[in-house]
Amino acid sequence: MEPFRMMLAGGHPNSLGRTLEVVEIVLDDPGRMDELFDCYFSEDAIVRLRTSNACRRVFKARPDWFPAWADRFITEVSAIDQPSAKWTLAQLFLEHEKRLTAKQRAAATAIMIRNLQEEDDWIALNMTMKTLQRWVKRDAAIIPRIEVRVRALADDRRKSVANGARKLLNAMDVPAL
């Protein structure tokens, strides 16, 4: 049995490598989800990137598994300073928001706000703003915590970031400056 950390290593960072194979193994043998999750703590950035992709695919196929893992994503994965971990969190929180408890939702909101404030990676920003775009409609208390940053991002040199910020501003329903 080949370890996942070996299966997810090597090759070009933009390729999936053997990610899909790992996903199938986990879906067939749920007991190996711990091994997949532990790959988040590899020294290899490519392994961590592919771990994010694999976890998202596993939870897409088996959304009922996410609640058992949500706390670990909130506490452990949120501490990883890698854009792919941050954009995966935004995706998972958005896709599984109804499976989050109120406490988890509050923690996830704090993570999304922190990532919006601190991150510069365009994918992480776009995914975070997409999640917040839905969440501000249900929780207006988020708006004062992000408005200044979102306004700044609306003028970002990267078109996708600026467009994402404008959509978020629209969802926030704040007056124009």
PyMOL CGO cylinders between C-alpha atoms (Angstrom):
from pymol import cmd
from pymol.cgo import CYLINDER

trace = [
    CYLINDER, 0.00, 0.00, 0.00, 1.68, 3.16, -1.26, 0.3, 1, 1, 1, 1, 1, 1,
    CYLINDER, 1.68, 3.16, -1.26, 1.47, 6.13, 1.13, 0.3, 1, 1, 1, 1, 1, 1,
    CYLINDER, 1.47, 6.13, 1.13, -0.59, 9.08, -0.05, 0.3, 1, 1, 1, 1, 1, 1,
    CYLINDER, -0.59, 9.08, -0.05, 2.27, 11.49, 0.61, 0.3, 1, 1, 1, 1, 1, 1,
    CYLINDER, 2.27, 11.49, 0.61, 4.22, 9.65, -2.09, 0.3, 1, 1, 1, 1, 1, 1,
    CYLINDER, 4.22, 9.65, -2.09, 1.28, 9.40, -4.48, 0.3, 1, 1, 1, 1, 1, 1,
    CYLINDER, 1.28, 9.40, -4.48, 0.62, 13.15, -4.24, 0.3, 1, 1, 1, 1, 1, 1,
    CYLINDER, 0.62, 13.15, -4.24, 4.25, 14.20, -4.69, 0.3, 1, 1, 1, 1, 1, 1,
    CYLINDER, 4.25, 14.20, -4.69, 6.16, 15.20, -7.80, 0.3, 1, 1, 1, 1, 1, 1,
    CYLINDER, 6.16, 15.20, -7.80, 5.39, 16.64, -11.16, 0.3, 1, 1, 1, 1, 1, 1,
    CYLINDER, 5.39, 16.64, -11.16, 4.18, 20.07, -12.12, 0.3, 1, 1, 1, 1, 1, 1,
    CYLINDER, 4.18, 20.07, -12.12, 2.23, 21.99, -9.46, 0.3, 1, 1, 1, 1, 1, 1,
    CYLINDER, 2.23, 21.99, -9.46, -0.60, 22.67, -11.92, 0.3, 1, 1, 1, 1, 1, 1,
    CYLINDER, -0.60, 22.67, -11.92, -1.16, 18.99, -12.62, 0.3, 1, 1, 1, 1, 1, 1,
    CYLINDER, -1.16, 18.99, -12.62, -3.39, 16.70, -10.60, 0.3, 1, 1, 1, 1, 1, 1,
    CYLINDER, -3.39, 16.70, -10.60, -0.75, 14.00, -10.58, 0.3, 1, 1, 1, 1, 1, 1,
    CYLINDER, -0.75, 14.00, -10.58, -2.35, 10.98, -8.91, 0.3, 1, 1, 1, 1, 1, 1,
    CYLINDER, -2.35, 10.98, -8.91, -4.92, 13.02, -6.96, 0.3, 1, 1, 1, 1, 1, 1,
    CYLINDER, -4.92, 13.02, -6.96, -7.92, 11.31, -8.54, 0.3, 1, 1, 1, 1, 1, 1,
    CYLINDER, -7.92, 11.31, -8.54, -6.48, 7.91, -7.68, 0.3, 1, 1, 1, 1, 1, 1,
    CYLINDER, -6.48, 7.91, -7.68, -6.10, 9.00, -4.04, 0.3, 1, 1, 1, 1, 1, 1,
    CYLINDER, -6.10, 9.00, -4.04, -9.70, 10.25, -4.00, 0.3, 1, 1, 1, 1, 1, 1,
    CYLINDER, -9.70, 10.25, -4.00, -10.98, 6.89, -5.27, 0.3, 1, 1, 1, 1, 1, 1,
    CYLINDER, -10.98, 6.89, -5.27, -8.96, 5.03, -2.63, 0.3, 1, 1, 1, 1, 1, 1,
    CYLINDER, -8.96, 5.03, -2.63, -10.40, 7.19, 0.17, 0.3, 1, 1, 1, 1, 1, 1,
    CYLINDER, -10.40, 7.19, 0.17, -13.94, 6.81, -1.14, 0.3, 1, 1, 1, 1, 1, 1,
    CYLINDER, -13.94, 6.81, -1.14, -13.46, 3.03, -1.21, 0.3, 1, 1, 1, 1, 1, 1,
    CYLINDER, -13.46, 3.03, -1.21, -11.68, 2.94, 2.16, 0.3, 1, 1, 1, 1, 1, 1,
    CYLINDER, -11.68, 2.94, 2.16, -12.89, 5.81, 4.42, 0.3, 1, 1, 1, 1, 1, 1,
    CYLINDER, -12.89, 5.81, 4.42, -10.42, 4.74, 7.09, 0.3, 1, 1, 1, 1, 1, 1,
    CYLINDER, -10.42, 4.74, 7.09, -7.68, 6.29, 4.96, 0.3, 1, 1, 1, 1, 1, 1,
    CYLINDER, -7.68, 6.29, 4.96, -9.16, 9.80, 5.23, 0.3, 1, 1, 1, 1, 1, 1,
    CYLINDER, -9.16, 9.80, 5.23, -6.87, 10.39, 8.24, 0.3, 1, 1, 1, 1, 1, 1,
    CYLINDER, -6.87, 10.39, 8.24, -3.86, 9.63, 6.08, 0.3, 1, 1, 1, 1, 1, 1,
    CYLINDER, -3.86, 9.63, 6.08, -5.06, 12.03, 3.40, 0.3, 1, 1, 1, 1, 1, 1,
    CYLINDER, -5.06, 12.03, 3.40, -5.69, 14.79, 5.94, 0.3, 1, 1, 1, 1, 1, 1,
    CYLINDER, -5.69, 14.79, 5.94, -2.22, 14.30, 7.43, 0.3, 1, 1, 1, 1, 1, 1,
    CYLINDER, -2.22, 14.30, 7.43, -0.76, 15.16, 4.01, 0.3, 1, 1, 1, 1, 1, 1,
    CYLINDER, -0.76, 15.16, 4.01, -1.73, 18.78, 4.75, 0.3, 1, 1, 1, 1, 1, 1,
    CYLINDER, -1.73, 18.78, 4.75, 1.30, 18.85, 7.03, 0.3, 1, 1, 1, 1, 1, 1,
    CYLINDER, 1.30, 18.85, 7.03, 3.81, 17.65, 4.46, 0.3, 1, 1, 1, 1, 1, 1,
    CYLINDER, 3.81, 17.65, 4.46, 6.89, 19.78, 3.88, 0.3, 1, 1, 1, 1, 1, 1,
    CYLINDER, 6.89, 19.78, 3.88, 6.10, 19.53, 0.15, 0.3, 1, 1, 1, 1, 1, 1,
    CYLINDER, 6.10, 19.53, 0.15, 3.89, 22.37, -1.11, 0.3, 1, 1, 1, 1, 1, 1,
    CYLINDER, 3.89, 22.37, -1.11, 2.73, 20.27, -4.07, 0.3, 1, 1, 1, 1, 1, 1,
    CYLINDER, 2.73, 20.27, -4.07, 1.53, 17.53, -1.72, 0.3, 1, 1, 1, 1, 1, 1,
    CYLINDER, 1.53, 17.53, -1.72, -0.40, 20.13, 0.31, 0.3, 1, 1, 1, 1, 1, 1,
    CYLINDER, -0.40, 20.13, 0.31, -1.91, 21.59, -2.87, 0.3, 1, 1, 1, 1, 1, 1,
    CYLINDER, -1.91, 21.59, -2.87, -3.06, 18.19, -4.10, 0.3, 1, 1, 1, 1, 1, 1,
    CYLINDER, -3.06, 18.19, -4.10, -4.33, 17.32, -0.62, 0.3, 1, 1, 1, 1, 1, 1,
    CYLINDER, -4.33, 17.32, -0.62, -6.63, 20.33, -0.83, 0.3, 1, 1, 1, 1, 1, 1,
    CYLINDER, -6.63, 20.33, -0.83, -7.88, 19.21, -4.21, 0.3, 1, 1, 1, 1, 1, 1,
    CYLINDER, -7.88, 19.21, -4.21, -8.39, 15.63, -3.02, 0.3, 1, 1, 1, 1, 1, 1,
    CYLINDER, -8.39, 15.63, -3.02, -10.25, 16.67, 0.14, 0.3, 1, 1, 1, 1, 1, 1,
    CYLINDER, -10.25, 16.67, 0.14, -12.58, 18.90, -1.79, 0.3, 1, 1, 1, 1, 1, 1,
    CYLINDER, -12.58, 18.90, -1.79, -13.34, 16.06, -4.21, 0.3, 1, 1, 1, 1, 1, 1,
    CYLINDER, -13.34, 16.06, -4.21, -13.90, 13.57, -1.39, 0.3, 1, 1, 1, 1, 1, 1,
    CYLINDER, -13.90, 13.57, -1.39, -16.37, 15.90, 0.34, 0.3, 1, 1, 1, 1, 1, 1,
    CYLINDER, -16.37, 15.90, 0.34, -18.10, 16.66, -2.94, 0.3, 1, 1, 1, 1, 1, 1,
    CYLINDER, -18.10, 16.66, -2.94, -18.68, 12.93, -3.43, 0.3, 1, 1, 1, 1, 1, 1,
    CYLINDER, -18.68, 12.93, -3.43, -19.50, 12.34, 0.24, 0.3, 1, 1, 1, 1, 1, 1,
    CYLINDER, -19.50, 12.34, 0.24, -20.83, 15.59, 1.74, 0.3, 1, 1, 1, 1, 1, 1,
    CYLINDER, -20.83, 15.59, 1.74, -22.06, 13.63, 4.76, 0.3, 1, 1, 1, 1, 1, 1,
    CYLINDER, -22.06, 13.63, 4.76, -18.41, 13.15, 5.80, 0.3, 1, 1, 1, 1, 1, 1,
    CYLINDER, -18.41, 13.15, 5.80, -17.66, 16.86, 6.07, 0.3, 1, 1, 1, 1, 1, 1,
    CYLINDER, -17.66, 16.86, 6.07, -19.20, 17.53, 9.52, 0.3, 1, 1, 1, 1, 1, 1,
    CYLINDER, -19.20, 17.53, 9.52, -16.79, 15.04, 11.12, 0.3, 1, 1, 1, 1, 1, 1,
    CYLINDER, -16.79, 15.04, 11.12, -13.86, 16.96, 9.63, 0.3, 1, 1, 1, 1, 1, 1,
    CYLINDER, -13.86, 16.96, 9.63, -15.08, 20.56, 9.84, 0.3, 1, 1, 1, 1, 1, 1,
    CYLINDER, -15.08, 20.56, 9.84, -13.41, 21.35, 13.17, 0.3, 1, 1, 1, 1, 1, 1,
    CYLINDER, -13.41, 21.35, 13.17, -10.03, 20.12, 11.94, 0.3, 1, 1, 1, 1, 1, 1,
    CYLINDER, -10.03, 20.12, 11.94, -10.31, 22.28, 8.82, 0.3, 1, 1, 1, 1, 1, 1,
    CYLINDER, -10.31, 22.28, 8.82, -11.24, 25.25, 10.99, 0.3, 1, 1, 1, 1, 1, 1,
    CYLINDER, -11.24, 25.25, 10.99, -8.44, 24.77, 13.52, 0.3, 1, 1, 1, 1, 1, 1,
    CYLINDER, -8.44, 24.77, 13.52, -5.65, 23.03, 11.62, 0.3, 1, 1, 1, 1, 1, 1,
    CYLINDER, -5.65, 23.03, 11.62, -5.97, 23.78, 7.91, 0.3, 1, 1, 1, 1, 1, 1,
    CYLINDER, -5.97, 23.78, 7.91, -6.75, 27.44, 8.55, 0.3, 1, 1, 1, 1, 1, 1,
    CYLINDER, -6.75, 27.44, 8.55, -3.29, 27.76, 10.14, 0.3, 1, 1, 1, 1, 1, 1,
    CYLINDER, -3.29, 27.76, 10.14, -1.53, 26.67, 6.94, 0.3, 1, 1, 1, 1, 1, 1,
    CYLINDER, -1.53, 26.67, 6.94, -0.03, 29.65, 5.14, 0.3, 1, 1, 1, 1, 1, 1,
    CYLINDER, -0.03, 29.65, 5.14, -0.56, 28.42, 1.59, 0.3, 1, 1, 1, 1, 1, 1,
    CYLINDER, -0.56, 28.42, 1.59, -3.01, 29.97, -0.85, 0.3, 1, 1, 1, 1, 1, 1,
    CYLINDER, -3.01, 29.97, -0.85, -4.41, 26.60, -1.95, 0.3, 1, 1, 1, 1, 1, 1,
    CYLINDER, -4.41, 26.60, -1.95, -5.38, 25.78, 1.65, 0.3, 1, 1, 1, 1, 1, 1,
    CYLINDER, -5.38, 25.78, 1.65, -7.08, 29.18, 1.95, 0.3, 1, 1, 1, 1, 1, 1,
    CYLINDER, -7.08, 29.18, 1.95, -9.05, 28.92, -1.27, 0.3, 1, 1, 1, 1, 1, 1,
    CYLINDER, -9.05, 28.92, -1.27, -10.05, 25.35, -0.41, 0.3, 1, 1, 1, 1, 1, 1,
    CYLINDER, -10.05, 25.35, -0.41, -11.38, 26.50, 2.96, 0.3, 1, 1, 1, 1, 1, 1,
    CYLINDER, -11.38, 26.50, 2.96, -13.48, 29.15, 1.23, 0.3, 1, 1, 1, 1, 1, 1,
    CYLINDER, -13.48, 29.15, 1.23, -14.84, 26.55, -1.18, 0.3, 1, 1, 1, 1, 1, 1,
    CYLINDER, -14.84, 26.55, -1.18, -15.56, 23.98, 1.52, 0.3, 1, 1, 1, 1, 1, 1,
    CYLINDER, -15.56, 23.98, 1.52, -17.22, 26.53, 3.80, 0.3, 1, 1, 1, 1, 1, 1,
    CYLINDER, -17.22, 26.53, 3.80, -19.43, 27.72, 0.95, 0.3, 1, 1, 1, 1, 1, 1,
    CYLINDER, -19.43, 27.72, 0.95, -20.31, 24.23, -0.29, 0.3, 1, 1, 1, 1, 1, 1,
    CYLINDER, -20.31, 24.23, -0.29, -21.00, 22.89, 3.21, 0.3, 1, 1, 1, 1, 1, 1,
    CYLINDER, -21.00, 22.89, 3.21, -22.29, 25.99, 5.00, 0.3, 1, 1, 1, 1, 1, 1,
    CYLINDER, -22.29, 25.99, 5.00, -25.51, 24.23, 5.98, 0.3, 1, 1, 1, 1, 1, 1,
    CYLINDER, -25.51, 24.23, 5.98, -23.50, 21.49, 7.65, 0.3, 1, 1, 1, 1, 1, 1,
    CYLINDER, -23.50, 21.49, 7.65, -21.61, 23.95, 9.89, 0.3, 1, 1, 1, 1, 1, 1,
    CYLINDER, -21.61, 23.95, 9.89, -22.79, 24.48, 13.45, 0.3, 1, 1, 1, 1, 1, 1,
    CYLINDER, -22.79, 24.48, 13.45, -23.30, 28.08, 14.63, 0.3, 1, 1, 1, 1, 1, 1,
    CYLINDER, -23.30, 28.08, 14.63, -19.94, 27.94, 16.43, 0.3, 1, 1, 1, 1, 1, 1,
    CYLINDER, -19.94, 27.94, 16.43, -18.20, 26.56, 13.34, 0.3, 1, 1, 1, 1, 1, 1,
    CYLINDER, -18.20, 26.56, 13.34, -19.87, 29.17, 11.15, 0.3, 1, 1, 1, 1, 1, 1,
    CYLINDER, -19.87, 29.17, 11.15, -18.60, 31.95, 13.43, 0.3, 1, 1, 1, 1, 1, 1,
    CYLINDER, -18.60, 31.95, 13.43, -15.08, 30.51, 13.31, 0.3, 1, 1, 1, 1, 1, 1,
    CYLINDER, -15.08, 30.51, 13.31, -15.27, 30.07, 9.53, 0.3, 1, 1, 1, 1, 1, 1,
    CYLINDER, -15.27, 30.07, 9.53, -16.42, 33.68, 9.17, 0.3, 1, 1, 1, 1, 1, 1,
    CYLINDER, -16.42, 33.68, 9.17, -13.45, 34.88, 11.21, 0.3, 1, 1, 1, 1, 1, 1,
    CYLINDER, -13.45, 34.88, 11.21, -11.13, 32.82, 8.99, 0.3, 1, 1, 1, 1, 1, 1,
    CYLINDER, -11.13, 32.82, 8.99, -12.67, 34.24, 5.80, 0.3, 1, 1, 1, 1, 1, 1,
    CYLINDER, -12.67, 34.24, 5.80, -12.33, 37.79, 7.13, 0.3, 1, 1, 1, 1, 1, 1,
    CYLINDER, -12.33, 37.79, 7.13, -8.70, 37.19, 8.14, 0.3, 1, 1, 1, 1, 1, 1,
    CYLINDER, -8.70, 37.19, 8.14, -7.88, 35.68, 4.76, 0.3, 1, 1, 1, 1, 1, 1,
    CYLINDER, -7.88, 35.68, 4.76, -9.55, 38.57, 2.96, 0.3, 1, 1, 1, 1, 1, 1,
    CYLINDER, -9.55, 38.57, 2.96, -7.52, 41.06, 4.99, 0.3, 1, 1, 1, 1, 1, 1,
    CYLINDER, -7.52, 41.06, 4.99, -4.15, 39.29, 4.77, 0.3, 1, 1, 1, 1, 1, 1,
    CYLINDER, -4.15, 39.29, 4.77, -4.02, 37.28, 1.55, 0.3, 1, 1, 1, 1, 1, 1,
    CYLINDER, -4.02, 37.28, 1.55, -2.85, 38.57, -1.83, 0.3, 1, 1, 1, 1, 1, 1,
    CYLINDER, -2.85, 38.57, -1.83, -3.19, 35.42, -3.94, 0.3, 1, 1, 1, 1, 1, 1,
    CYLINDER, -3.19, 35.42, -3.94, -5.84, 36.11, -6.57, 0.3, 1, 1, 1, 1, 1, 1,
    CYLINDER, -5.84, 36.11, -6.57, -7.53, 32.70, -6.35, 0.3, 1, 1, 1, 1, 1, 1,
    CYLINDER, -7.53, 32.70, -6.35, -7.66, 32.76, -2.55, 0.3, 1, 1, 1, 1, 1, 1,
    CYLINDER, -7.66, 32.76, -2.55, -9.09, 36.30, -2.65, 0.3, 1, 1, 1, 1, 1, 1,
    CYLINDER, -9.09, 36.30, -2.65, -11.67, 35.44, -5.29, 0.3, 1, 1, 1, 1, 1, 1,
    CYLINDER, -11.67, 35.44, -5.29, -12.88, 32.31, -3.51, 0.3, 1, 1, 1, 1, 1, 1,
    CYLINDER, -12.88, 32.31, -3.51, -12.99, 34.11, -0.16, 0.3, 1, 1, 1, 1, 1, 1,
    CYLINDER, -12.99, 34.11, -0.16, -15.00, 36.96, -1.67, 0.3, 1, 1, 1, 1, 1, 1,
    CYLINDER, -15.00, 36.96, -1.67, -17.36, 34.50, -3.34, 0.3, 1, 1, 1, 1, 1, 1,
    CYLINDER, -17.36, 34.50, -3.34, -18.07, 32.86, 0.03, 0.3, 1, 1, 1, 1, 1, 1,
    CYLINDER, -18.07, 32.86, 0.03, -18.47, 36.20, 1.78, 0.3, 1, 1, 1, 1, 1, 1,
    CYLINDER, -18.47, 36.20, 1.78, -20.76, 37.41, -1.00, 0.3, 1, 1, 1, 1, 1, 1,
    CYLINDER, -20.76, 37.41, -1.00, -23.32, 34.84, 0.08, 0.3, 1, 1, 1, 1, 1, 1,
    CYLINDER, -23.32, 34.84, 0.08, -22.67, 35.19, 3.80, 0.3, 1, 1, 1, 1, 1, 1,
    CYLINDER, -22.67, 35.19, 3.80, -23.07, 38.98, 4.04, 0.3, 1, 1, 1, 1, 1, 1,
    CYLINDER, -23.07, 38.98, 4.04, -26.63, 38.63, 2.82, 0.3, 1, 1, 1, 1, 1, 1,
    CYLINDER, -26.63, 38.63, 2.82, -27.44, 36.64, 5.96, 0.3, 1, 1, 1, 1, 1, 1,
    CYLINDER, -27.44, 36.64, 5.96, -25.10, 38.35, 8.38, 0.3, 1, 1, 1, 1, 1, 1,
    CYLINDER, -25.10, 38.35, 8.38, -24.74, 42.11, 7.91, 0.3, 1, 1, 1, 1, 1, 1,
    CYLINDER, -24.74, 42.11, 7.91, -22.43, 42.27, 10.96, 0.3, 1, 1, 1, 1, 1, 1,
    CYLINDER, -22.43, 42.27, 10.96, -19.65, 41.09, 8.63, 0.3, 1, 1, 1, 1, 1, 1,
    CYLINDER, -19.65, 41.09, 8.63, -19.86, 44.24, 6.48, 0.3, 1, 1, 1, 1, 1, 1,
    CYLINDER, -19.86, 44.24, 6.48, -18.08, 46.75, 8.75, 0.3, 1, 1, 1, 1, 1, 1,
    CYLINDER, -18.08, 46.75, 8.75, -15.26, 44.26, 9.24, 0.3, 1, 1, 1, 1, 1, 1,
    CYLINDER, -15.26, 44.26, 9.24, -14.53, 43.95, 5.50, 0.3, 1, 1, 1, 1, 1, 1,
    CYLINDER, -14.53, 43.95, 5.50, -15.81, 47.07, 3.77, 0.3, 1, 1, 1, 1, 1, 1,
    CYLINDER, -15.81, 47.07, 3.77, -12.54, 49.03, 3.65, 0.3, 1, 1, 1, 1, 1, 1,
    CYLINDER, -12.54, 49.03, 3.65, -10.59, 46.07, 2.27, 0.3, 1, 1, 1, 1, 1, 1,
    CYLINDER, -10.59, 46.07, 2.27, -13.26, 45.20, -0.29, 0.3, 1, 1, 1, 1, 1, 1,
    CYLINDER, -13.26, 45.20, -0.29, -13.37, 48.79, -1.52, 0.3, 1, 1, 1, 1, 1, 1,
    CYLINDER, -13.37, 48.79, -1.52, -9.58, 48.71, -1.96, 0.3, 1, 1, 1, 1, 1, 1,
    CYLINDER, -9.58, 48.71, -1.96, -9.79, 45.42, -3.84, 0.3, 1, 1, 1, 1, 1, 1,
    CYLINDER, -9.79, 45.42, -3.84, -12.41, 46.88, -6.19, 0.3, 1, 1, 1, 1, 1, 1,
    CYLINDER, -12.41, 46.88, -6.19, -9.53, 48.94, -7.64, 0.3, 1, 1, 1, 1, 1, 1,
    CYLINDER, -9.53, 48.94, -7.64, -7.12, 45.99, -7.82, 0.3, 1, 1, 1, 1, 1, 1,
    CYLINDER, -7.12, 45.99, -7.82, -4.98, 45.76, -10.96, 0.3, 1, 1, 1, 1, 1, 1,
    CYLINDER, -4.98, 45.76, -10.96, -6.13, 42.15, -11.41, 0.3, 1, 1, 1, 1, 1, 1,
    CYLINDER, -6.13, 42.15, -11.41, -9.43, 42.23, -13.25, 0.3, 1, 1, 1, 1, 1, 1,
    CYLINDER, -9.43, 42.23, -13.25, -10.87, 39.10, -11.60, 0.3, 1, 1, 1, 1, 1, 1,
    CYLINDER, -10.87, 39.10, -11.60, -10.09, 40.40, -8.11, 0.3, 1, 1, 1, 1, 1, 1,
    CYLINDER, -10.09, 40.40, -8.11, -11.59, 43.82, -8.87, 0.3, 1, 1, 1, 1, 1, 1,
    CYLINDER, -11.59, 43.82, -8.87, -14.71, 42.22, -10.35, 0.3, 1, 1, 1, 1, 1, 1,
    CYLINDER, -14.71, 42.22, -10.35, -15.07, 39.89, -7.36, 0.3, 1, 1, 1, 1, 1, 1,
    CYLINDER, -15.07, 39.89, -7.36, -14.78, 42.86, -5.00, 0.3, 1, 1, 1, 1, 1, 1,
    CYLINDER, -14.78, 42.86, -5.00, -17.42, 44.80, -6.92, 0.3, 1, 1, 1, 1, 1, 1,
    CYLINDER, -17.42, 44.80, -6.92, -19.79, 41.83, -6.71, 0.3, 1, 1, 1, 1, 1, 1,
    CYLINDER, -19.79, 41.83, -6.71, -19.16, 41.61, -2.98, 0.3, 1, 1, 1, 1, 1, 1,
    CYLINDER, -19.16, 41.61, -2.98, -19.78, 45.35, -2.57, 0.3, 1, 1, 1, 1, 1, 1,
    CYLINDER, -19.78, 45.35, -2.57, -23.04, 44.92, -4.43, 0.3, 1, 1, 1, 1, 1, 1,
    CYLINDER, -23.04, 44.92, -4.43, -24.05, 42.04, -2.15, 0.3, 1, 1, 1, 1, 1, 1,
    CYLINDER, -24.05, 42.04, -2.15, -23.11, 44.18, 0.85, 0.3, 1, 1, 1, 1, 1, 1,
    CYLINDER, -23.11, 44.18, 0.85, -25.49, 46.87, -0.44, 0.3, 1, 1, 1, 1, 1, 1,
    CYLINDER, -25.49, 46.87, -0.44, -23.24, 49.69, 0.77, 0.3, 1, 1, 1, 1, 1, 1,
    CYLINDER, -23.24, 49.69, 0.77, -23.45, 53.22, -0.61, 0.3, 1, 1, 1, 1, 1, 1,
    CYLINDER, -23.45, 53.22, -0.61, -20.90, 54.26, -3.21, 0.3, 1, 1, 1, 1, 1, 1,
    CYLINDER, -20.90, 54.26, -3.21, -18.11, 56.57, -2.10, 0.3, 1, 1, 1, 1, 1, 1,
]
cmd.load_cgo(trace, "trace")
